[in-house]
Amino acid sequence: AASDVYKRQFALIERLCLSRGVRSLRADTDFPNLRMQHVLEKCGFVRRGVVIFQGSGKLAYDKTLA
């Protein structure tokens, strides 16, 4: 389904990372960006807290790759 495109994209990114020895990913997004928060969580990222980027707080996520 078209709505699952992001899952396929993240799967490709994860395979590329693993093939290059990268074992974890980090991402951050703005508090109002509920869609991105949903996408990250659906793709297995875990909310870890808040980071400050360019003077404003962002939600921080990470994911350990297997």
Disulfide bonds with the S-S distance in Angstrom:
none
